[in-house]
Amino acid sequence: MAKVLIVGCGDIGFGLAELLIAGGHDVCAIKRKPMAKELPGLKLYLADITVADELASVPTDFDQIYVILSPDNRDEKSYRRVYQHGIENLLDHFANSDGQDPGQNKILPHWIFVSSTSVYSQNGGEWVDEDSPTEPTGFNGKALLQAERSILAAGSKNTIVRFSGIYGPGRESLIKRIKSGVPVQYDPPYYTNRIHRDDCIGVLAWLLEQRLAGKQLENVQLATDCDPAPINKVACWLAEQLNCAAPLEKPSANLTQNKRCANQRLCEQGYQFCFKSYREGYGFVIQNDELKTDS
């Protein structure tokens, strides 16, 4: 059993907490606001990590820390506030602590930081993996890359998980676009990469299991499903499942974030995806939506 802290308990963090508590782990979380839904077994600390003093009441005797953050707004100021100042406050809080185990040894928690494939700037449909250059041009990618470096500098065994586009319950923007008839790009191909939210939770929990089993985790993990695909291919398949007209072709645009993300490292280590491609994942989402409508 591990004593776990989840920093940022939104959808992914809440699902992870549920899974870890069910597995017998001692789980705490930091969140800025009270939970919308109570989770038995979860101890919650209300704190804004961008305000250092608010972390004072948070204990430091954890052996696993997950950092799963999301800024209030999608702008540079919000990203810098969370991923620069917030991360600095967190690391300082644990670095300056006197947290000890019963044997009076200094506790050095392992950190898993959730990042994003926005740290890559490749835009020609290239394949990227954990070792590909990271030269982001957007403020979001730059902020995340800085946070990644801070986490790794704090501990040589810490882990970064770069998720591709997350979809699932409550994250159905592409389905809504298809239903609304929004055109998509057909040529040249615009590749998209995705991961179902259940696999995000699964990957994070699986990494802890691997570490507790004595396996050395890689510093960087690229977490994405097994089928990066052009947006028009995904959109036409979705339209067929939704009984909608195939989306029209929109004029070619300057492509950004046009890459294919490889998940070989994760698969070779033994992680088994719940949803290997958009077909299984979106099929499950659509089926559940239909069941909710019928009920």
C-alpha positions in Angstrom: 0.0 0.0 0.0 1.2 3.5 -0.8 0.4 6.8 0.7 -0.6 8.9 -2.3 -1.2 12.6 -2.9 -3.1 13.8 -5.9 -2.5 17.5 -6.7 -5.4 18.6 -8.8 -8.5 16.5 -8.4 -10.7 17.1 -11.4 -12.1 14.4 -13.7 -8.9 12.5 -14.1 -7.7 13.0 -10.6 -11.1 12.0 -9.1 -11.1 8.8 -11.2 -7.6 8.0 -10.2 -8.4 8.5 -6.5 -11.4 6.1 -6.9 -9.2 3.4 -8.5 -6.4 3.8 -5.9 -8.7 3.8 -2.9 -10.4 0.7 -4.3 -6.9 -0.9 -4.5 -6.3 -0.3 -0.8 -4.0 2.8 -1.1 -4.1 5.7 1.4 -5.1 8.6 -0.9 -5.2 12.4 -0.2 -5.8 15.2 -2.7 -5.3 18.9 -3.0 -8.0 20.9 -4.7 -8.8 24.6 -4.8 -12.6 24.2 -4.2 -14.7 21.6 -2.4 -15.6 18.4 -4.3 -18.8 18.4 -6.4 -19.1 14.7 -5.4 -17.9 13.1 -2.2 -15.5 10.2 -2.4 -15.4 8.0 0.7 -11.9 7.3 1.8 -10.4 10.4 0.2 -8.8 13.1 2.5 -9.1 16.5 0.9 -6.9 19.5 1.5 -8.4 22.8 0.1 -5.5 24.8 -1.2 -4.4 26.9 -4.1 -0.9 25.8 -5.0 -0.1 29.2 -6.5 -0.3 30.6 -3.0 2.6 29.2 -1.0 1.1 29.8 2.4 -2.0 27.7 1.6 0.2 24.6 1.4 1.4 24.9 5.0 -1.3 22.5 6.3 -0.5 19.8 3.7 1.6 16.9 5.2 4.7 15.8 3.4 5.0 12.1 4.3 3.8 10.8 0.9 5.6 8.2 -1.1 3.8 9.0 -4.4 2.7 12.4 -5.7 0.6 12.9 -8.8 0.4 16.4 -10.3 -2.7 16.7 -12.6 -3.3 20.4 -13.1 -5.5 22.6 -15.3 -5.3 26.4 -15.5 -8.4 28.5 -15.0 -8.1 30.0 -18.5 -6.4 29.1 -21.7 -4.0 32.1 -21.7 -0.3 32.6 -21.0 -0.8 34.3 -17.6 -2.9 31.4 -16.3 -0.5 28.8 -17.6 2.5 30.5 -16.1 0.7 30.9 -12.8 0.0 27.2 -12.4 2.9 25.5 -14.2 5.6 27.9 -13.1 4.6 29.4 -9.7 2.4 26.6 -8.6 5.0 23.9 -9.4 7.7 26.0 -7.7 5.6 26.3 -4.5 4.9 22.5 -4.5 8.5 21.5 -4.9 9.6 24.0 -2.3 7.0 22.8 0.2 8.3 19.2 0.0 12.0 20.2 -0.3 11.9 22.2 2.9 9.8 19.7 4.8 11.0 17.6 7.7 8.7 14.7 6.6 10.1 11.4 8.0 9.1 7.8 8.1 8.9 5.9 11.5 12.6 5.0 11.0 13.5 8.8 11.0 14.6 8.7 7.4 13.8 11.6 5.1 10.9 10.7 2.8 11.6 11.4 -0.8 8.4 11.0 -2.7 8.2 9.9 -6.3 6.5 12.4 -8.6 4.4 11.7 -11.6 3.6 14.9 -13.6 0.9 15.0 -16.2 2.0 16.9 -19.2 0.8 17.1 -22.8 2.0 16.4 -26.4 1.8 20.2 -26.9 5.5 20.2 -25.9 6.2 19.0 -29.4 6.3 21.4 -32.3 6.4 18.9 -35.2 3.8 19.8 -37.8 4.5 17.8 -40.9 2.9 14.5 -39.9 6.1 13.2 -38.4 6.2 10.4 -35.9 7.3 11.5 -32.4 8.2 9.6 -29.3 9.7 10.3 -25.9 13.1 11.1 -27.4 11.9 13.5 -30.1 12.9 17.1 -29.8 10.7 19.3 -27.7 10.6 22.9 -29.1 7.1 24.2 -28.4 6.1 27.5 -30.0 2.8 27.9 -28.1 2.6 29.4 -24.5 0.9 26.2 -23.3 3.7 23.9 -24.5 6.4 26.2 -23.2 4.8 26.4 -19.7 4.4 22.6 -19.6 8.0 22.0 -20.7 9.3 24.3 -18.0 7.2 22.4 -15.4 8.5 19.1 -16.8 12.1 20.2 -16.3 11.4 21.5 -12.8 9.9 18.1 -11.8 12.8 16.1 -13.3 15.4 18.5 -11.7 13.8 17.8 -8.3 14.4 14.0 -8.6 16.2 11.9 -11.1 13.6 9.1 -10.9 10.6 11.3 -11.3 8.3 10.7 -14.2 6.6 12.8 -16.9 3.5 11.5 -18.6 2.6 13.3 -21.9 -1.1 12.7 -22.8 -2.4 13.3 -26.3 -5.9 14.6 -26.8 -8.1 13.3 -24.0 -11.7 12.4 -24.9 -14.5 10.5 -23.1 -17.5 11.5 -21.0 -17.7 15.3 -20.8 -15.0 15.6 -23.5 -17.1 15.1 -26.6 -16.2 18.2 -28.6 -15.5 16.2 -31.8 -18.8 14.4 -31.6 -20.6 17.8 -31.3 -18.7 19.2 -34.2 -19.7 16.3 -36.4 -23.3 16.6 -35.4 -23.2 20.3 -36.2 -21.7 19.7 -39.7 -18.4 21.5 -39.1 -16.0 21.0 -42.1 -12.7 19.2 -41.5 -9.4 19.1 -43.4 -9.0 16.2 -45.9 -5.8 17.1 -47.8 -3.0 17.3 -46.8 -3.7 14.8 -44.0 -4.0 16.4 -40.5 -3.1 13.8 -38.0 -4.8 13.6 -34.6 -3.8 11.7 -31.5 -6.0 10.8 -28.7 -6.5 8.8 -25.5 -9.7 7.9 -23.7 -9.9 9.3 -20.1 -10.2 5.8 -18.7 -6.8 5.0 -20.2 -5.4 8.2 -18.7 -6.5 6.9 -15.3 -5.3 3.4 -16.2 -1.8 4.6 -17.2 -1.4 6.6 -14.0 -2.4 3.8 -11.7 -0.4 1.2 -13.7 2.8 3.3 -13.3 2.4 3.2 -9.5 1.9 -0.5 -9.7 5.1 -0.9 -11.7 7.0 1.2 -9.3 5.7 -0.7 -6.2 6.7 -3.9 -7.9 10.3 -2.7 -8.0 10.5 -1.7 -11.6 12.4 1.5 -12.6 10.1 3.9 -14.4 11.3 5.8 -17.5 11.6 9.5 -17.0 9.2 10.3 -19.8 6.1 8.3 -21.0 4.1 9.2 -24.1 0.5 8.1 -23.4 -1.6 7.9 -26.5 -3.7 5.2 -28.2 -2.4 2.9 -30.9 -4.0 4.6 -33.9 -3.0 8.2 -34.8 -5.3 9.0 -37.7 -6.1 11.9 -40.1 -9.0 14.0 -38.8 -11.1 13.3 -41.9 -10.9 9.6 -41.4 -12.0 9.9 -37.8 -14.7 12.4 -38.6 -16.2 10.3 -41.4 -16.2 7.2 -39.2 -18.0 9.1 -36.5 -20.5 10.5 -38.9 -21.4 7.0 -40.0 -21.8 5.9 -36.4 -23.9 8.9 -35.6 -26.0 8.6 -38.8 -24.9 12.1 -39.9 -23.7 13.3 -43.2 -20.0 13.1 -43.8 -18.3 16.4 -43.0 -17.5 18.7 -45.8 -13.9 19.5 -46.7 -12.6 22.8 -45.5 -9.8 24.7 -47.3 -6.3 23.6 -46.4 -4.8 25.6 -43.5 -1.4 26.1 -42.0 -1.0 23.0 -39.9 0.2 23.2 -36.3 0.6 20.2 -34.0 0.3 17.9 -37.0 2.2 14.8 -35.8 1.8 11.1 -35.1 2.5 10.1 -31.5 4.0 6.6 -30.9 3.2 4.6 -27.8 5.7 1.8 -28.2 7.5 2.4 -25.0 4.3 2.2 -23.0 3.1 -1.0 -24.8 6.5 -2.7 -24.6 6.5 -2.2 -20.8 3.2 -4.1 -20.6 0.4 -1.5 -20.4 -2.8 -2.8 -22.0 -5.1 -0.2 -23.4 -8.8 -0.3 -22.6 -9.5 1.5 -25.9 -6.8 0.9 -28.5 -8.2 3.3 -31.1 -10.9 5.9 -31.7 -13.2 3.2 -32.9 -13.4 1.4 -29.6 -13.2 4.6 -27.5 -15.8 6.7 -29.4 -17.9 3.6 -30.0 -18.1 3.2 -26.2 -18.9 6.9 -25.7 -21.7 6.8 -28.3 -23.2 3.6 -26.9 -23.3 5.1 -23.4 -24.8 8.4 -24.6 -27.5 6.3 -26.4 -28.2 4.4 -23.2 -28.6 7.6 -21.2 -31.0 9.0 -23.9 -33.1 5.8 -23.8 -33.3 5.9 -20.0 
